[in-house]
Amino acid sequence: MNIEILHDNPFVQALAISTAMAVFMIGVALGIIHMVTTGSSPMPIALLLLIFAVVFITGSVFFEERGADHVGSLIGGCIAAFAATFAAASFFSGIVYIFDGGIDTLGWEQVTSALAICMVASMVIIRMLSHKLQNQYS
């Protein structure tokens, strides 16, 4: 299959992006289930701290470059770091849950239905964000 056909086809792009986002959403949801049932995260604390630090620094610089004051950029970086660290820990915990037979526990029908719902939700999010960004920067 020619990669240029995939690159220029808006249908394939939309399907690929919404599917990837939906798989991530399902992974986070399954990870939350796994962390609640086991009471712990499968990721080492050192790795979680490293993710937090990297996102905190880049987030702080991102917000400062966009005009936030020093305190605002630090708060924005901290919020972004918490969100990214939680998402990463949940997603990888979801992967562990899947390999431990979590999909068999939930049932394929429920997971497939959740994937379809997440695909629709991700497409709505993508369209709303792209519309908002086009209006903001045009």
Protein Blocks (a to p, Z undefined) as FASTA:
>chain_A
ZZklmmmmmklmmmmmmmmmmmmmmmmmmmmmmmmmnopafbdfklmmmmmmmmmmmmmm
mmmmnopafklmmmmmmmmmmmmmmmmmmmmmmmmmmmnopmmmnopklmmmmmmmmmmm
mmmmmmmmmmmmmmmmZZ
